[in-house]
Amino acid sequence: MTEDVGTTKRGHLSTRRKLAIFEREKGLCALCGTRLMPGKFIYEHMRALELGGSDTDENIRLTCLPCAGTKTRDDHKRAAKAKRVKAKALGLKKSKNPLPGSKGSKWKRKLDGSVVKRDD
């Protein structure tokens, strides 16, 4: 499996780190502010690792399960778009439906107006 260059590696979240984060956040969800119940929350990277976030305690917050699900879906959509944009910018992905007459098309229009097949 290849590793994405823009992704930070996830480290181990020890009990000591979890306790320090919980105390810092005072047991409240970072997104909606509700009091968290045992087993009803997760430790979430506020800036997702796949979007270039760091795996430090300052980047980890407590979130309730409904907020975490919403944030995770949004993060995955943003990361997928970022990867598509990056691949296109590097020329790794070509359009499936190029505009007629563009360089990606197999047809070209000559200056006299005639349309001919492009040489490969």
N, CA, C and O atoms as CSV, one atom per row, in Angstrom:
chain,resi,resn,atom,element,x,y,z
A,1,MET,N,N,0.837,-1.179,0.000
A,1,MET,CA,C,0.000,0.000,0.000
A,1,MET,C,C,0.883,1.244,0.000
A,1,MET,O,O,1.826,1.339,0.785
A,2,THR,N,N,0.581,2.187,-0.871
A,2,THR,CA,C,1.370,3.406,-0.940
A,2,THR,C,C,0.815,4.436,0.037
A,2,THR,O,O,-0.385,4.466,0.312
A,3,GLU,N,N,1.686,5.263,0.547
A,3,GLU,CA,C,1.291,6.282,1.515
A,3,GLU,C,C,1.130,7.610,0.802
A,3,GLU,O,O,1.980,8.000,0.001
A,4,ASP,N,N,0.042,8.304,1.093
A,4,ASP,CA,C,-0.197,9.613,0.512
A,4,ASP,C,C,0.796,10.608,1.114
A,4,ASP,O,O,0.994,10.649,2.328
A,5,VAL,N,N,1.405,11.392,0.260
A,5,VAL,CA,C,2.437,12.330,0.707
A,5,VAL,C,C,1.858,13.391,1.636
A,5,VAL,O,O,2.548,13.839,2.553
A,6,GLY,N,N,0.611,13.805,1.425
A,6,GLY,CA,C,0.026,14.869,2.218
A,6,GLY,C,C,-0.606,14.423,3.523
A,6,GLY,O,O,-1.164,15.251,4.242
A,7,THR,N,N,-0.536,13.148,3.849
A,7,THR,CA,C,-1.197,12.639,5.037
A,7,THR,C,C,-0.202,12.466,6.173
A,7,THR,O,O,0.878,11.908,5.983
A,8,THR,N,N,-0.573,12.948,7.356
A,8,THR,CA,C,0.240,12.784,8.552
A,8,THR,C,C,-0.053,11.425,9.160
A,8,THR,O,O,-1.208,11.002,9.208
A,9,LYS,N,N,0.965,10.747,9.619
A,9,LYS,CA,C,0.786,9.444,10.231
A,9,LYS,C,C,0.128,9.593,11.606
A,9,LYS,O,O,0.494,10.469,12.389
A,10,ARG,N,N,-0.846,8.725,11.885
A,10,ARG,CA,C,-1.570,8.757,13.153
A,10,ARG,C,C,-0.742,8.064,14.219
A,10,ARG,O,O,-0.280,6.940,14.022
A,11,GLY,N,N,-0.553,8.734,15.351
A,11,GLY,CA,C,0.203,8.173,16.466
A,11,GLY,C,C,-0.713,7.515,17.486
A,11,GLY,O,O,-1.932,7.495,17.320
A,12,HIS,N,N,-0.125,6.986,18.525
A,12,HIS,CA,C,-0.872,6.324,19.588
A,12,HIS,C,C,-1.434,7.369,20.548
A,12,HIS,O,O,-0.723,8.283,20.967
A,13,LEU,N,N,-2.716,7.230,20.893
A,13,LEU,CA,C,-3.351,8.140,21.830
A,13,LEU,C,C,-3.449,7.424,23.175
A,13,LEU,O,O,-4.375,6.651,23.419
A,14,SER,N,N,-2.483,7.697,24.032
A,14,SER,CA,C,-2.396,7.005,25.319
A,14,SER,C,C,-3.478,7.497,26.282
A,14,SER,O,O,-4.113,8.526,26.052
A,15,THR,N,N,-3.670,6.749,27.355
A,15,THR,CA,C,-4.639,7.123,28.386
A,15,THR,C,C,-4.272,8.461,29.004
A,15,THR,O,O,-5.153,9.269,29.297
A,16,ARG,N,N,-3.005,8.704,29.202
A,16,ARG,CA,C,-2.546,9.973,29.769
A,16,ARG,C,C,-2.909,11.140,28.844
A,16,ARG,O,O,-3.391,12.173,29.307
A,17,ARG,N,N,-2.677,10.975,27.540
A,17,ARG,CA,C,-3.029,12.022,26.576
A,17,ARG,C,C,-4.539,12.240,26.540
A,17,ARG,O,O,-5.003,13.380,26.494
A,18,LYS,N,N,-5.310,11.143,26.562
A,18,LYS,CA,C,-6.768,11.256,26.539
A,18,LYS,C,C,-7.277,12.032,27.752
A,18,LYS,O,O,-8.147,12.892,27.624
A,19,LEU,N,N,-6.739,11.729,28.909
A,19,LEU,CA,C,-7.156,12.403,30.131
A,19,LEU,C,C,-6.811,13.897,30.084
A,19,LEU,O,O,-7.619,14.736,30.482
A,20,ALA,N,N,-5.626,14.218,29.602
A,20,ALA,CA,C,-5.217,15.623,29.497
A,20,ALA,C,C,-6.141,16.387,28.539
A,20,ALA,O,O,-6.524,17.523,28.820
A,21,ILE,N,N,-6.497,15.766,27.411
A,21,ILE,CA,C,-7.385,16.406,26.441
A,21,ILE,C,C,-8.777,16.573,27.039
A,21,ILE,O,O,-9.398,17.623,26.878
A,22,PHE,N,N,-9.274,15.538,27.732
A,22,PHE,CA,C,-10.598,15.602,28.349
A,22,PHE,C,C,-10.666,16.728,29.374
A,22,PHE,O,O,-11.645,17.472,29.415
A,23,GLU,N,N,-9.644,16.855,30.193
A,23,GLU,CA,C,-9.615,17.913,31.203
A,23,GLU,C,C,-9.499,19.291,30.566
A,23,GLU,O,O,-10.128,20.244,31.026
A,24,ARG,N,N,-8.709,19.397,29.525
A,24,ARG,CA,C,-8.563,20.686,28.836
A,24,ARG,C,C,-9.891,21.138,28.231
A,24,ARG,O,O,-10.226,22.322,28.264
A,25,GLU,N,N,-10.642,20.188,27.680
A,25,GLU,CA,C,-11.913,20.508,27.025
A,25,GLU,C,C,-13.092,20.563,28.001
A,25,GLU,O,O,-14.207,20.913,27.613
A,26,LYS,N,N,-12.844,20.216,29.264
A,26,LYS,CA,C,-13.858,20.249,30.328
A,26,LYS,C,C,-15.060,19.355,30.028
A,26,LYS,O,O,-16.170,19.625,30.488
A,27,GLY,N,N,-14.833,18.282,29.250
A,27,GLY,CA,C,-15.898,17.322,28.968
A,27,GLY,C,C,-16.992,17.828,28.054
A,27,GLY,O,O,-18.102,17.296,28.069
A,28,LEU,N,N,-16.703,18.846,27.257
A,28,LEU,CA,C,-17.695,19.414,26.339
A,28,LEU,C,C,-17.321,19.138,24.893
A,28,LEU,O,O,-16.142,19.086,24.543
A,29,CYS,N,N,-18.343,18.961,24.051
A,29,CYS,CA,C,-18.112,18.764,22.615
A,29,CYS,C,C,-17.543,20.055,22.024
A,29,CYS,O,O,-18.061,21.140,22.288
A,30,ALA,N,N,-16.494,19.939,21.237
A,30,ALA,CA,C,-15.849,21.115,20.649
A,30,ALA,C,C,-16.715,21.775,19.576
A,30,ALA,O,O,-16.539,22.957,19.280
A,31,LEU,N,N,-17.648,21.021,18.994
A,31,LEU,CA,C,-18.447,21.573,17.909
A,31,LEU,C,C,-19.794,22.124,18.361
A,31,LEU,O,O,-20.195,23.200,17.916
A,32,CYS,N,N,-20.504,21.406,19.239
A,32,CYS,CA,C,-21.833,21.879,19.649
A,32,CYS,C,C,-21.897,22.296,21.116
A,32,CYS,O,O,-22.884,22.905,21.528
A,33,GLY,N,N,-20.881,21.990,21.914
A,33,GLY,CA,C,-20.818,22.435,23.291
A,33,GLY,C,C,-21.611,21.620,24.301
A,33,GLY,O,O,-21.713,22.027,25.459
A,34,THR,N,N,-22.174,20.486,23.906
A,34,THR,CA,C,-22.944,19.677,24.849
A,34,THR,C,C,-22.015,18.911,25.780
A,34,THR,O,O,-20.879,18.595,25.426
A,35,ARG,N,N,-22.522,18.615,26.992
A,35,ARG,CA,C,-21.758,17.828,27.960
A,35,ARG,C,C,-21.696,16.394,27.449
A,35,ARG,O,O,-22.716,15.832,27.049
A,36,LEU,N,N,-20.511,15.801,27.459
A,36,LEU,CA,C,-20.305,14.467,26.906
A,36,LEU,C,C,-20.488,13.390,27.965
A,36,LEU,O,O,-20.058,13.536,29.110
A,37,MET,N,N,-21.139,12.301,27.555
A,37,MET,CA,C,-21.378,11.162,28.429
A,37,MET,C,C,-20.347,10.080,28.096
A,37,MET,O,O,-19.900,9.993,26.952
A,38,PRO,N,N,-19.964,9.255,29.075
A,38,PRO,CA,C,-18.985,8.189,28.822
A,38,PRO,C,C,-19.434,7.271,27.678
A,38,PRO,O,O,-20.571,6.802,27.651
A,39,GLY,N,N,-18.531,7.030,26.750
A,39,GLY,CA,C,-18.805,6.162,25.612
A,39,GLY,C,C,-19.584,6.811,24.493
A,39,GLY,O,O,-19.864,6.154,23.490
A,40,LYS,N,N,-19.945,8.071,24.622
A,40,LYS,CA,C,-20.754,8.763,23.614
A,40,LYS,C,C,-19.968,9.868,22.910
A,40,LYS,O,O,-20.557,10.817,22.393
A,41,PHE,N,N,-18.644,9.748,22.888
A,41,PHE,CA,C,-17.822,10.755,22.235
A,41,PHE,C,C,-16.562,10.100,21.684
A,41,PHE,O,O,-16.226,8.966,22.025
A,42,ILE,N,N,-15.876,10.846,20.821
A,42,ILE,CA,C,-14.590,10.380,20.285
A,42,ILE,C,C,-13.580,11.519,20.372
A,42,ILE,O,O,-13.941,12.679,20.572
A,43,TYR,N,N,-12.327,11.167,20.220
A,43,TYR,CA,C,-11.245,12.143,20.132
A,43,TYR,C,C,-11.022,12.399,18.648
A,43,TYR,O,O,-10.633,11.495,17.908
A,44,GLU,N,N,-11.268,13.622,18.218
A,44,GLU,CA,C,-11.279,13.982,16.796
A,44,GLU,C,C,-10.164,14.977,16.495
A,44,GLU,O,O,-9.928,15.904,17.270
A,45,HIS,N,N,-9.474,14.783,15.364
A,45,HIS,CA,C,-8.505,15.780,14.894
A,45,HIS,C,C,-9.305,16.912,14.259
A,45,HIS,O,O,-10.039,16.684,13.297
A,46,MET,N,N,-9.176,18.102,14.774
A,46,MET,CA,C,-9.953,19.219,14.241
A,46,MET,C,C,-9.547,19.515,12.796
A,46,MET,O,O,-10.414,19.742,11.951
A,47,ARG,N,N,-8.289,19.518,12.510
A,47,ARG,CA,C,-7.841,19.552,11.113
A,47,ARG,C,C,-7.417,18.125,10.802
A,47,ARG,O,O,-6.432,17.619,11.340
A,48,ALA,N,N,-8.176,17.494,9.927
A,48,ALA,CA,C,-7.982,16.076,9.640
A,48,ALA,C,C,-6.549,15.787,9.179
A,48,ALA,O,O,-5.920,16.598,8.499
A,49,LEU,N,N,-6.061,14.625,9.564
A,49,LEU,CA,C,-4.705,14.235,9.172
A,49,LEU,C,C,-4.576,14.158,7.653
A,49,LEU,O,O,-3.538,14.522,7.100
A,50,GLU,N,N,-5.631,13.684,6.973
A,50,GLU,CA,C,-5.568,13.568,5.519
A,50,GLU,C,C,-5.626,14.927,4.827
A,50,GLU,O,O,-5.404,15.022,3.620
A,51,LEU,N,N,-5.923,15.972,5.589
A,51,LEU,CA,C,-5.911,17.328,5.040
A,51,LEU,C,C,-4.706,18.120,5.536
A,51,LEU,O,O,-4.675,19.347,5.437
A,52,GLY,N,N,-3.714,17.407,6.070
A,52,GLY,CA,C,-2.473,18.044,6.487
A,52,GLY,C,C,-2.420,18.439,7.950
A,52,GLY,O,O,-1.508,19.158,8.357
A,53,GLY,N,N,-3.382,17.984,8.756
A,53,GLY,CA,C,-3.374,18.291,10.176
A,53,GLY,C,C,-2.271,17.540,10.903
A,53,GLY,O,O,-1.760,16.535,10.409
A,54,SER,N,N,-1.910,18.033,12.080
A,54,SER,CA,C,-0.846,17.394,12.853
A,54,SER,C,C,-1.447,16.464,13.897
A,54,SER,O,O,-2.594,16.640,14.307
A,55,ASP,N,N,-0.680,15.486,14.319
A,55,ASP,CA,C,-1.140,14.533,15.326
A,55,ASP,C,C,-0.623,14.967,16.695
A,55,ASP,O,O,0.082,14.223,17.376
A,56,THR,N,N,-0.989,16.182,17.079
A,56,THR,CA,C,-0.584,16.720,18.373
A,56,THR,C,C,-1.825,16.924,19.238
A,56,THR,O,O,-2.948,16.965,18.735
A,57,ASP,N,N,-1.604,17.050,20.541
A,57,ASP,CA,C,-2.722,17.254,21.463
A,57,ASP,C,C,-3.489,18.541,21.153
A,57,ASP,O,O,-4.698,18.600,21.375
A,58,GLU,N,N,-2.822,19.553,20.653
A,58,GLU,CA,C,-3.491,20.817,20.336
A,58,GLU,C,C,-4.482,20.664,19.193
A,58,GLU,O,O,-5.425,21.448,19.092
A,59,ASN,N,N,-4.290,19.673,18.333
A,59,ASN,CA,C,-5.173,19.451,17.186
A,59,ASN,C,C,-6.285,18.449,17.508
A,59,ASN,O,O,-7.166,18.235,16.676
A,60,ILE,N,N,-6.265,17.836,18.684
A,60,ILE,CA,C,-7.258,16.824,19.035
A,60,ILE,C,C,-8.278,17.440,19.982
A,60,ILE,O,O,-7.914,18.070,20.975
A,61,ARG,N,N,-9.569,17.252,19.666
A,61,ARG,CA,C,-10.672,17.752,20.476
A,61,ARG,C,C,-11.667,16.631,20.726
A,61,ARG,O,O,-11.646,15.603,20.049
A,62,LEU,N,N,-12.535,16.839,21.700
A,62,LEU,CA,C,-13.616,15.897,21.974
A,62,LEU,C,C,-14.818,16.292,21.127
A,62,LEU,O,O,-15.149,17.473,21.023
A,63,THR,N,N,-15.472,15.300,20.521
A,63,THR,CA,C,-16.708,15.577,19.791
A,63,THR,C,C,-17.719,14.488,20.086
A,63,THR,O,O,-17.366,13.317,20.226
A,64,CYS,N,N,-18.986,14.886,20.180
A,64,CYS,CA,C,-20.042,13.899,20.386
A,64,CYS,C,C,-20.215,13.102,19.089
A,64,CYS,O,O,-19.793,13.548,18.022
A,65,LEU,N,N,-20.825,11.946,19.183
A,65,LEU,CA,C,-20.931,11.055,18.020
A,65,LEU,C,C,-21.675,11.680,16.838
A,65,LEU,O,O,-21.212,11.531,15.707
A,66,PRO,N,N,-22.816,12.381,17.039
A,66,PRO,CA,C,-23.463,13.005,15.879
A,66,PRO,C,C,-22.580,14.046,15.184
A,66,PRO,O,O,-22.501,14.077,13.956
A,67,CYS,N,N,-21.921,14.892,15.968
A,67,CYS,CA,C,-21.025,15.908,15.379
A,67,CYS,C,C,-19.828,15.249,14.692
A,67,CYS,O,O,-19.395,15.698,13.630
A,68,ALA,N,N,-19.299,14.194,15.291
A,68,ALA,CA,C,-18.140,13.501,14.730
A,68,ALA,C,C,-18.471,12.894,13.379
A,68,ALA,O,O,-17.666,12.967,12.450
A,69,GLY,N,N,-19.664,12.288,13.260
A,69,GLY,CA,C,-20.069,11.694,11.981
A,69,GLY,C,C,-20.176,12.730,10.884
A,69,GLY,O,O,-19.709,12.519,9.765
A,70,THR,N,N,-20.797,13.856,11.216
A,70,THR,CA,C,-20.948,14.935,10.238
A,70,THR,C,C,-19.592,15.487,9.824
A,70,THR,O,O,-19.335,15.683,8.636
A,71,LYS,N,N,-18.722,15.737,10.802
A,71,LYS,CA,C,-17.398,16.293,10.505
A,71,LYS,C,C,-16.555,15.322,9.688
A,71,LYS,O,O,-15.856,15.735,8.763
A,72,THR,N,N,-16.615,14.036,10.021
A,72,THR,CA,C,-15.831,13.037,9.303
A,72,THR,C,C,-16.269,12.946,7.841
A,72,THR,O,O,-15.427,12.872,6.946
A,73,ARG,N,N,-17.584,12.950,7.594
A,73,ARG,CA,C,-18.074,12.917,6.208
A,73,ARG,C,C,-17.593,14.140,5.438
A,73,ARG,O,O,-17.171,14.029,4.287
A,74,ASP,N,N,-17.658,15.305,6.073
A,74,ASP,CA,C,-17.200,16.527,5.425
A,74,ASP,C,C,-15.695,16.473,5.142
A,74,ASP,O,O,-15.244,16.877,4.070
A,75,ASP,N,N,-14.927,15.972,6.107
A,75,ASP,CA,C,-13.474,15.857,5.922
A,75,ASP,C,C,-13.128,14.928,4.762
A,75,ASP,O,O,-12.236,15.228,3.968
A,76,HIS,N,N,-13.837,13.792,4.662
A,76,HIS,CA,C,-13.554,12.846,3.574
A,76,HIS,C,C,-13.892,13.453,2.218
A,76,HIS,O,O,-13.164,13.246,1.247
A,77,LYS,N,N,-14.996,14.203,2.145
A,77,LYS,CA,C,-15.348,14.859,0.884
A,77,LYS,C,C,-14.289,15.888,0.499
A,77,LYS,O,O,-13.879,15.956,-0.660
A,78,ARG,N,N,-13.844,16.692,1.474
A,78,ARG,CA,C,-12.825,17.706,1.193
A,78,ARG,C,C,-11.497,17.064,0.791
A,78,ARG,O,O,-10.814,17.561,-0.105
A,79,ALA,N,N,-11.126,15.958,1.452
A,79,ALA,CA,C,-9.866,15.283,1.118
A,79,ALA,C,C,-9.931,14.667,-0.274
A,79,ALA,O,O,-8.953,14.725,-1.019
A,80,ALA,N,N,-11.065,14.081,-0.633
A,80,ALA,CA,C,-11.207,13.489,-1.969
A,80,ALA,C,C,-11.095,14.562,-3.040
A,80,ALA,O,O,-10.452,14.354,-4.069
A,81,LYS,N,N,-11.724,15.715,-2.798
A,81,LYS,CA,C,-11.634,16.804,-3.770
A,81,LYS,C,C,-10.204,17.320,-3.878
A,81,LYS,O,O,-9.723,17.595,-4.977
A,82,ALA,N,N,-9.524,17.452,-2.742
A,82,ALA,CA,C,-8.136,17.928,-2.758
A,82,ALA,C,C,-7.245,16.975,-3.553
A,82,ALA,O,O,-6.362,17.415,-4.289
A,83,LYS,N,N,-7.477,15.674,-3.404
A,83,LYS,CA,C,-6.680,14.697,-4.151
A,83,LYS,C,C,-6.978,14.762,-5.641
A,83,LYS,O,O,-6.069,14.625,-6.460
A,84,ARG,N,N,-8.267,14.974,-6.010
A,84,ARG,CA,C,-8.613,15.105,-7.429
A,84,ARG,C,C,-7.964,16.337,-8.037
A,84,ARG,O,O,-7.429,16.278,-9.144
A,85,VAL,N,N,-8.010,17.462,-7.313
A,85,VAL,CA,C,-7.412,18.706,-7.803
A,85,VAL,C,C,-5.903,18.541,-7.949
A,85,VAL,O,O,-5.318,18.994,-8.933
A,86,LYS,N,N,-5.277,17.896,-6.973
A,86,LYS,CA,C,-3.828,17.686,-7.010
A,86,LYS,C,C,-3.438,16.794,-8.189
A,86,LYS,O,O,-2.465,17.077,-8.887
A,87,ALA,N,N,-4.196,15.721,-8.410
A,87,ALA,CA,C,-3.896,14.812,-9.521
A,87,ALA,C,C,-4.054,15.522,-10.857
A,87,ALA,O,O,-3.252,15.323,-11.769
A,88,LYS,N,N,-5.091,16.353,-10.975
A,88,LYS,CA,C,-5.299,17.086,-12.222
A,88,LYS,C,C,-4.195,18.109,-12.451
A,88,LYS,O,O,-3.715,18.269,-13.573
A,89,ALA,N,N,-3.789,18.810,-11.376
A,89,ALA,CA,C,-2.736,19.822,-11.496
A,89,ALA,C,C,-1.401,19.201,-11.893
A,89,ALA,O,O,-0.605,19.827,-12.593
A,90,LEU,N,N,-1.157,17.972,-11.449
A,90,LEU,CA,C,0.089,17.288,-11.794
A,90,LEU,C,C,0.012,16.581,-13.142
A,90,LEU,O,O,0.996,15.999,-13.600
A,91,GLY,N,N,-1.161,16.631,-13.778
A,91,GLY,CA,C,-1.327,15.998,-15.082
A,91,GLY,C,C,-1.464,14.491,-15.007
A,91,GLY,O,O,-1.226,13.798,-15.997
A,92,LEU,N,N,-1.842,13.973,-13.852
A,92,LEU,CA,C,-1.970,12.528,-13.682
A,92,LEU,C,C,-3.327,12.015,-14.122
A,92,LEU,O,O,-3.488,10.819,-14.363
A,93,LYS,N,N,-4.303,12.900,-14.230
A,93,LYS,CA,C,-5.650,12.489,-14.604
A,93,LYS,C,C,-6.100,13.308,-15.795
A,93,LYS,O,O,-6.031,14.537,-15.779
A,94,LYS,N,N,-6.557,12.630,-16.816
A,94,LYS,CA,C,-7.046,13.311,-18.004
A,94,LYS,C,C,-8.563,13.264,-18.014
A,94,LYS,O,O,-9.163,12.328,-17.486
A,95,SER,N,N,-9.173,14.254,-18.602
A,95,SER,CA,C,-10.619,14.340,-18.658
A,95,SER,C,C,-11.192,13.207,-19.500
A,95,SER,O,O,-10.648,12.862,-20.549
A,96,LYS,N,N,-12.312,12.624,-19.023
A,96,LYS,CA,C,-12.988,11.570,-19.781
A,96,LYS,C,C,-13.790,12.155,-20.923
A,96,LYS,O,O,-14.004,11.495,-21.940
A,97,ASN,N,N,-14.233,13.388,-20.763
A,97,ASN,CA,C,-15.039,14.065,-21.779
A,97,ASN,C,C,-14.412,15.409,-22.132
A,97,ASN,O,O,-14.906,16.452,-21.703
A,98,PRO,N,N,-13.323,15.396,-22.915
A,98,PRO,CA,C,-12.688,16.674,-23.256
A,98,PRO,C,C,-13.593,17.486,-24.178
A,98,PRO,O,O,-14.399,16.935,-24.927
A,99,LEU,N,N,-13.443,18.787,-24.107
A,99,LEU,CA,C,-14.224,19.655,-24.982
A,99,LEU,C,C,-13.838,19.407,-26.429
A,99,LEU,O,O,-12.656,19.240,-26.730
A,100,PRO,N,N,-14.813,19.379,-27.332
A,100,PRO,CA,C,-14.493,19.181,-28.754
A,100,PRO,C,C,-13.563,20.280,-29.247
A,100,PRO,O,O,-13.813,21.466,-29.031
A,101,GLY,N,N,-12.516,19.881,-29.893
A,101,GLY,CA,C,-11.548,20.836,-30.427
A,101,GLY,C,C,-10.438,21.200,-29.453
A,101,GLY,O,O,-9.491,21.890,-29.829
A,102,SER,N,N,-10.541,20.748,-28.213
A,102,SER,CA,C,-9.480,21.046,-27.255
A,102,SER,C,C,-8.319,20.081,-27.463
A,102,SER,O,O,-8.431,19.131,-28.237
A,103,LYS,N,N,-7.203,20.321,-26.776
A,103,LYS,CA,C,-6.026,19.458,-26.958
A,103,LYS,C,C,-6.269,18.030,-26.508
A,103,LYS,O,O,-5.618,17.109,-27.001
A,104,GLY,N,N,-7.209,17.826,-25.567
A,104,GLY,CA,C,-7.516,16.484,-25.094
A,104,GLY,C,C,-8.413,15.713,-26.043
A,104,GLY,O,O,-8.537,14.496,-25.904
A,105,SER,N,N,-9.036,16.369,-26.994
A,105,SER,CA,C,-9.946,15.727,-27.936
A,105,SER,C,C,-9.176,15.040,-29.053
A,105,SER,O,O,-8.061,15.442,-29.387
A,106,LYS,N,N,-9.775,13.998,-29.631
A,106,LYS,CA,C,-9.103,13.333,-30.752
A,106,LYS,C,C,-9.384,14.043,-32.070
A,106,LYS,O,O,-8.864,13.641,-33.111
A,107,TRP,N,N,-10.203,15.095,-32.039
A,107,TRP,CA,C,-10.501,15.891,-33.227
A,107,TRP,C,C,-9.948,17.299,-33.052
A,107,TRP,O,O,-9.897,17.828,-31.942
A,108,LYS,N,N,-9.537,17.893,-34.162
A,108,LYS,CA,C,-9.086,19.273,-34.110
A,108,LYS,C,C,-9.674,20.052,-35.283
A,108,LYS,O,O,-9.936,19.497,-36.350
A,109,ARG,N,N,-9.873,21.330,-35.065
A,109,ARG,CA,C,-10.420,22.193,-36.106
A,109,ARG,C,C,-9.260,23.011,-36.676
A,109,ARG,O,O,-8.508,23.661,-35.949
A,110,LYS,N,N,-9.148,22.955,-37.964
A,110,LYS,CA,C,-8.088,23.709,-38.634
A,110,LYS,C,C,-8.532,25.153,-38.827
A,110,LYS,O,O,-9.709,25.472,-38.655
A,111,LEU,N,N,-7.604,26.017,-39.182
A,111,LEU,CA,C,-7.903,27.434,-39.371
A,111,LEU,C,C,-8.925,27.672,-40.476
A,111,LEU,O,O,-9.671,28.650,-40.427
A,112,ASP,N,N,-8.968,26.788,-41.473
A,112,ASP,CA,C,-9.946,26.968,-42.552
A,112,ASP,C,C,-11.345,26.492,-42.150
A,112,ASP,O,O,-12.285,26.608,-42.935
A,113,GLY,N,N,-11.490,25.948,-40.914
A,113,GLY,CA,C,-12.807,25.520,-40.420
A,113,GLY,C,C,-13.063,24.028,-40.547
A,113,GLY,O,O,-14.048,23.526,-40.005
A,114,SER,N,N,-12.205,23.318,-41.245
A,114,SER,CA,C,-12.434,21.880,-41.413
A,114,SER,C,C,-12.003,21.146,-40.124
A,114,SER,O,O,-11.131,21.606,-39.387
A,115,VAL,N,N,-12.640,20.003,-39.885
A,115,VAL,CA,C,-12.361,19.193,-38.700
A,115,VAL,C,C,-11.656,17.924,-39.152
A,115,VAL,O,O,-12.148,17.215,-40.029
A,116,VAL,N,N,-10.496,17.636,-38.549
A,116,VAL,CA,C,-9.729,16.439,-38.909
A,116,VAL,C,C,-9.360,15.686,-37.640
A,116,VAL,O,O,-9.341,16.251,-36.546
A,117,LYS,N,N,-9.068,14.410,-37.804
A,117,LYS,CA,C,-8.655,13.598,-36.660
A,117,LYS,C,C,-7.218,13.978,-36.276
A,117,LYS,O,O,-6.352,14.138,-37.136
A,118,ARG,N,N,-6.995,14.114,-34.993
A,118,ARG,CA,C,-5.692,14.507,-34.462
A,118,ARG,C,C,-4.724,13.330,-34.568
A,118,ARG,O,O,-5.115,12.194,-34.301
A,119,ASP,N,N,-3.476,13.576,-34.950
A,119,ASP,CA,C,-2.443,12.538,-34.989
A,119,ASP,C,C,-2.020,12.214,-33.571
A,119,ASP,O,O,-1.789,13.125,-32.776
A,120,ASP,N,N,-1.913,10.937,-33.235
A,120,ASP,CA,C,-1.524,10.532,-31.879
A,120,ASP,C,C,-0.068,10.594,-31.668
A,120,ASP,O,O,0.411,10.283,-30.578
